[in-house]
Amino acid sequence: MQHRTRYSAEFKAKVALTALSESKTLAELASEYKIHPSQISNWKQELIENQH
């Protein structure tokens, strides 16, 4: 059975900010950080919502 990985707020913010900069695609980031692209999208959306 797999366990869920818990990511720190700092890690989530780092990945989300990198995604927002659009220097790499979601697929590239997902491969680099070994997380699913939809997870990056979720974190990116959270970051945008929390800024307002």
Buried (B, 14 or more C-beta within 10 A) or exposed (E): EEEEEEBEEEEBBBBBEBBEEEEEEBEEBBEEBEBEBEBBBEBBEEBEEEEE
